[in-house]
Amino acid sequence: MRNILMTVMMLVVVIVLFNSIISKDTTGTRSQIESQGTAANTKINQLLP
C-alpha cells in the first residue's frame, strides 16, 4: 500500500512540474520555443535569394 501511495504522489509531482515548467502560458518552455521559431522563420524569410 505504501509503494502505491509513493508512486501516485510522485506522478502528481511530475504532472505539477510539467505544467509549471513546460506548459506555462507565457514563460513556459513551449512558448519560448514557439517564439524563437517564429523569429527564426522571420529571419529566414527576409533573406534574399
C-alpha angles and dihedrals in degrees: 000000000000092000091053091050092050091049093050092047091049090051090051090051091050091050092049092048091048092051094047097044108029107025102038110133105238107004102034125114092252094057092045091052091048093050093047090047091051091050091049091049090050092051092047092050091051093058114108117231 
